[in-house]
């Protein structure tokens, strides 16, 4: 079962995962552009790492949101029968 904080974040702030994923995508894109300049390769590498992490967290969070919604829908339909 979900803790109170997890339930609060999943039910009231599902857009948070979208924002984190968008940050990850943007950071990854900027890192890609920075790789075009040899002097910025180190920064590009770290932007890639941060961007990948942001995309991963956003995707996992969105998966939890969808799972929670599906669980609530199934609970509602099973109680109604």
Phi and psi in degrees as a GROMACS rama.xvg file:
@    title "Ramachandran Plot"
@    xaxis  label "Phi"
@    yaxis  label "Psi"
@TYPE xy
-80.2103  145.864  UNK-2
-74.3933  167.942  UNK-3
-60.859  -42.5913  UNK-4
-64.5223  -44.2114  UNK-5
-62.0365  -43.6819  UNK-6
-62.9036  -41.4296  UNK-7
-61.844  -47.0722  UNK-8
-67.6196  -38.1188  UNK-9
-72.7012  -40.9505  UNK-10
-83.4523  -37.2426  UNK-11
-98.5163  -20.4769  UNK-12
-133.141  50.5484  UNK-13
-65.7829  -24.7452  UNK-14
-67.0738  -18.5857  UNK-15
-58.4941  -39.9477  UNK-16
-67.9587  -34.3065  UNK-17
-65.4904  -41.3613  UNK-18
-64.4981  -44.1643  UNK-19
-62.9913  -42.9342  UNK-20
-63.2334  -41.2383  UNK-21
-63.5728  -39.1627  UNK-22
-60.6549  -44.1055  UNK-23
-61.629  -44.5594  UNK-24
-62.7764  -44.1661  UNK-25
-64.2109  -44.6639  UNK-26
-62.3992  -40.7677  UNK-27
-63.1338  -41.7782  UNK-28
-64.5019  -45.427  UNK-29
-62.1917  -40.9399  UNK-30
-59.9663  -38.7631  UNK-31
-62.0592  -43.0487  UNK-32
-66.7554  -40.575  UNK-33
-62.0748  -26.8569  UNK-34
-67.101  -14.2453  UNK-35
-73.4337  -16.6937  UNK-36
-114.31  114.532  UNK-37
-55.2045  -32.6315  UNK-38
-71.3598  -14.6684  UNK-39
-108.029  11.9218  UNK-40
-61.7161  -38.7754  UNK-41
-65.4983  -43.8826  UNK-42
-64.0704  -40.625  UNK-43
-59.2535  -41.4415  UNK-44
-60.696  -46.3867  UNK-45
-68.2138  -34.3699  UNK-46
-65.8972  -36.4315  UNK-47
-60.9991  -46.2385  UNK-48
-63.6054  -48.5393  UNK-49
-63.9187  -40.5987  UNK-50
-63.7872  -42.5052  UNK-51
-63.3962  -41.4175  UNK-52
-63.6073  -43.6965  UNK-53
-61.2316  -42.0151  UNK-54
-64.7826  -40.8286  UNK-55
-63.9852  -47.6753  UNK-56
-62.7996  -42.4261  UNK-57
-62.2182  -41.4301  UNK-58
-68.1882  -44.371  UNK-59
-63.4376  -42.9338  UNK-60
-61.8803  -43.1553  UNK-61
-64.6448  -37.6822  UNK-62
-62.2152  -41.1606  UNK-63
-64.3822  -40.6683  UNK-64
-60.8505  -46.7763  UNK-65
-64.615  -40.6991  UNK-66
-62.8544  -43.3757  UNK-67
-63.2387  -43.0741  UNK-68
-62.442  -44.2599  UNK-69
-63.9089  -40.571  UNK-70
-62.8942  -42.4607  UNK-71
-65.7679  -39.734  UNK-72
-64.501  -41.4538  UNK-73
-66.8107  -39.435  UNK-74
-65.5494  -38.8899  UNK-75
-67.4896  -43.6909  UNK-76
-71.204  -34.2875  UNK-77
-73.9505  -30  UNK-78
-75.8345  -25.6885  UNK-79
-78.7632  -14.2893  UNK-80
